[in-house]
Amino acid sequence: MFEFPESLQFGISEPIDRAVKWMLVNWDGFFDGISNFVLMVFDAVQGALGILPWWLILIGIFFAGYKLYNLRTGITLTLMLFAIGLFGLWDLMIYTLVIVIISVLVSVVLGIPMGILMAKFEIIKKISLPLLDAMQTMPSFVYLLPAVMFFGFGKVPAVIATTTYAIPPLIRLTYLGISSVDTEIIEAGKSFGSTAKQMLLKIELPQALSTIMTGVNQTTMMAMAMVVISSMIGAEGIGGQVLIAIRRLEVGSGFQAGLAIVFLAIVLDRVLQGVANKLKETE
């Protein structure tokens, strides 16, 4: 009477498992191609950041903070990044930053066009919104399962899982920015004979750019949130230090690595938010 009837119970785990096994057998070359491409991009970005002297990166952050905000903010952001080096986590920070950069770049390449399509086609919006809701409410650990199944352990599944987890805010805010462009501006563009392509590139995207940049900022913060979780599938970086500290019950090491992640997240957030604010001022 008070228990759910067993006769009505069914699960979806077995069909999903069968589908994953079928994909592993039949799409093996496809996943190997993605893995090789991600590794190539990862090594290229890591090599590019690796040749930059640490002091030059600090100067760049100071200049960005000073130009986007003020002298105090520039000094504060620089000291935060400098503290990560003092903790002995500079190289691990670069590794973490590479995962975040690649994930954000892939999110931009995929998320902005998807947000534009949602703003332009009602059917795509109706299909995409429930999917985005599901992606944003799904526990982050769930993203690790398919990434490990298809790509094994290491940096590649970390990038894939981080990108999948981080992309929804950019899609949503791109859709919001495009769909919120003033109708009077749209009508003015049409009255001058602008084509759909010209309307998008010269009117809608520039008007929505600050909102899109806010989406990039949110996606970056979501990617940072996956740093520790991605370490569970073999990704190195600062998140790996947190995981090691948890396993060894080393409170001091864990707090130090966690503080480094906080500092890096604040630096990225302030720089990207500053760019978004500057774009708003120029609209």
C-alpha positions in Angstrom: 0.0 0.0 0.0 2.8 2.4 1.0 5.6 1.0 -1.2 6.0 1.7 -4.9 4.9 -1.4 -6.9 7.8 -3.5 -8.2 5.8 -4.4 -11.3 5.9 -0.7 -12.4 9.6 -0.3 -11.8 12.0 -0.2 -14.7 15.5 1.3 -15.3 17.2 3.0 -18.1 20.8 2.0 -17.1 20.9 -1.1 -19.1 20.0 0.5 -22.5 22.4 3.3 -21.8 25.2 0.8 -21.0 24.5 -1.1 -24.2 24.5 2.1 -26.3 27.9 3.1 -24.7 29.4 -0.4 -25.5 28.1 -0.2 -29.1 29.7 3.2 -29.5 33.0 2.0 -28.0 33.1 -0.8 -30.6 31.9 1.0 -33.6 33.1 4.6 -33.1 36.6 3.7 -31.7 38.4 5.6 -34.5 36.2 8.7 -34.0 37.1 8.9 -30.3 40.7 8.3 -31.0 40.7 11.2 -33.5 39.1 13.5 -30.9 41.7 12.3 -28.3 44.6 13.0 -30.6 43.3 16.4 -31.5 42.8 17.4 -27.9 46.3 16.2 -27.0 47.7 18.2 -29.9 45.9 21.4 -28.8 46.8 20.8 -25.1 50.5 20.4 -25.9 50.4 23.5 -28.1 48.7 25.7 -25.4 50.9 24.3 -22.7 54.0 24.9 -24.7 52.9 28.5 -25.5 52.3 29.3 -21.8 55.4 27.4 -20.8 57.8 29.7 -22.8 56.4 32.8 -21.1 58.5 33.9 -18.1 56.7 34.0 -14.9 57.4 37.7 -14.4 56.0 38.5 -17.8 52.7 36.8 -16.9 52.6 38.9 -13.7 53.3 42.1 -15.6 50.5 41.2 -18.0 48.0 40.6 -15.2 49.1 43.8 -13.5 48.6 45.8 -16.7 45.2 44.2 -17.3 44.0 44.9 -13.8 45.2 48.5 -14.0 43.6 49.2 -17.4 40.3 47.5 -16.6 40.0 48.8 -13.1 42.6 50.8 -11.2 46.1 50.6 -9.7 45.0 48.8 -6.5 43.2 46.1 -8.4 46.2 45.5 -10.7 48.5 45.2 -7.6 46.0 42.8 -5.8 45.6 40.5 -8.8 49.3 40.4 -9.4 49.9 39.5 -5.7 47.4 36.7 -5.9 49.1 35.2 -8.9 52.5 35.7 -7.2 51.3 33.9 -4.1 50.6 30.8 -6.2 54.2 30.8 -7.2 55.3 31.2 -3.6 53.2 28.2 -2.7 55.3 26.2 -5.3 52.3 25.6 -7.5 53.2 27.7 -10.5 53.7 24.8 -13.0 50.6 23.1 -11.7 48.7 26.3 -12.1 49.8 26.5 -15.8 48.6 22.9 -16.3 45.2 23.9 -14.7 45.0 27.0 -16.8 45.6 25.0 -20.0 42.6 22.8 -19.2 40.4 25.9 -18.5 41.6 27.7 -21.6 40.9 24.8 -24.0 37.5 24.2 -22.4 36.5 27.8 -22.7 37.8 28.0 -26.3 35.8 24.9 -27.3 32.8 26.3 -25.4 33.0 29.5 -27.4 33.3 27.7 -30.7 30.3 25.5 -30.0 28.3 27.6 -27.5 28.0 30.9 -29.3 26.6 29.4 -32.6 24.2 27.3 -30.6 23.0 30.3 -28.7 22.5 32.2 -32.0 20.5 29.3 -33.4 18.3 29.2 -30.3 17.6 32.9 -30.8 16.8 32.5 -34.5 14.8 29.2 -34.5 12.0 28.6 -32.1 12.1 24.8 -32.5 15.8 24.7 -31.6 15.1 26.8 -28.5 12.3 24.5 -27.4 14.6 21.5 -27.7 17.7 23.1 -26.2 16.3 24.7 -23.1 15.3 21.5 -21.4 18.6 19.9 -22.3 20.5 22.9 -20.8 18.3 22.7 -17.7 19.3 19.0 -17.4 23.0 19.7 -18.0 23.1 22.4 -15.3 21.3 20.4 -12.7 23.2 17.1 -13.4 25.7 16.3 -10.7 29.2 17.2 -12.0 30.5 13.8 -11.1 28.2 12.3 -13.7 30.2 14.0 -16.5 33.2 12.0 -15.5 31.6 8.6 -16.4 31.2 9.0 -20.2 34.5 10.9 -20.4 36.4 8.0 -18.8 34.5 5.4 -20.9 35.3 7.0 -24.2 38.7 8.6 -23.6 40.3 6.8 -20.6 42.1 8.6 -17.9 44.2 11.7 -18.1 44.1 15.2 -19.6 41.8 14.4 -22.5 38.7 13.2 -20.5 39.4 16.1 -18.1 39.1 18.6 -21.0 36.0 16.8 -22.4 34.2 16.6 -19.0 35.1 20.2 -18.1 33.8 21.5 -21.4 30.5 19.6 -21.2 30.0 20.9 -17.6 30.9 24.5 -18.4 29.2 25.2 -21.8 25.5 25.8 -20.8 25.9 29.3 -19.3 27.6 30.6 -22.5 24.8 29.1 -24.7 22.1 30.6 -22.5 23.7 34.1 -22.3 24.4 34.1 -26.0 20.7 33.3 -26.6 19.7 36.0 -24.1 22.0 38.6 -25.7 20.9 38.0 -29.2 17.2 37.8 -28.4 17.3 41.0 -26.2 18.7 43.3 -28.9 16.4 46.3 -29.2 13.7 45.8 -31.8 14.1 49.4 -33.0 17.8 48.7 -33.9 16.7 45.6 -35.7 14.1 47.5 -37.7 16.6 50.2 -38.5 19.0 47.6 -39.9 16.2 46.1 -42.0 15.1 49.4 -43.3 18.7 50.0 -44.6 18.5 46.7 -46.5 20.8 44.7 -44.3 20.9 41.0 -45.1 20.5 38.4 -42.3 24.3 37.9 -42.2 24.9 41.6 -42.0 22.3 42.0 -39.3 23.9 39.2 -37.2 27.6 40.3 -37.7 27.2 44.1 -37.6 24.2 44.7 -35.4 23.1 41.8 -33.2 26.5 40.4 -32.2 28.0 43.8 -31.3 24.9 44.7 -29.3 25.0 41.3 -27.5 28.8 41.2 -27.0 28.8 42.3 -23.4 26.2 39.7 -22.5 28.2 37.0 -24.4 31.4 38.1 -22.5 29.5 37.6 -19.3 28.7 34.1 -20.5 32.4 33.5 -21.2 33.1 34.6 -17.7 30.5 32.3 -16.2 31.8 29.4 -18.4 35.3 30.0 -17.1 34.2 29.9 -13.5 32.3 26.7 -14.2 35.5 25.2 -15.7 37.4 26.2 -12.6 34.8 24.5 -10.5 35.6 21.2 -12.3 39.4 21.4 -11.5 39.3 19.3 -8.4 36.7 16.9 -9.8 38.7 16.3 -13.0 41.7 15.3 -10.9 39.7 12.2 -9.9 40.2 10.9 -13.5 43.9 11.4 -13.7 44.2 15.1 -14.5 47.1 16.8 -12.8 47.2 20.5 -11.9 46.3 22.2 -8.6 43.2 20.1 -8.3 45.4 17.0 -8.1 47.1 18.5 -5.1 43.8 18.9 -3.3 42.9 15.3 -4.0 46.3 14.1 -2.7 45.8 16.2 0.4 42.4 14.7 1.0 43.7 11.1 0.6 46.6 11.8 3.0 44.5 14.0 5.4 47.0 16.8 5.0 44.9 19.8 6.0 47.6 22.4 5.4 48.5 21.2 1.9 44.8 21.0 1.0 44.1 24.5 2.2 47.1 25.9 0.4 46.1 24.2 -2.9 42.5 25.3 -2.4 43.6 28.9 -1.8 45.6 28.8 -5.0 42.5 27.7 -6.9 40.6 30.6 -5.3 43.3 33.1 -6.3 43.4 31.8 -9.9 39.6 31.9 -10.1 39.5 35.5 -8.8 42.1 36.7 -11.3 40.3 35.1 -14.2 36.9 36.4 -13.0 38.1 40.0 -12.5 39.9 40.2 -15.9 36.9 38.7 -17.9 34.4 40.7 -16.0 36.4 43.9 -16.6 36.4 43.2 -20.3 32.6 42.7 -20.2 32.2 46.0 -18.3 34.3 47.8 -20.9 32.2 46.4 -23.7 29.1 47.6 -22.0 30.5 51.1 -21.7 31.2 51.2 -25.5 27.7 50.1 -26.5 
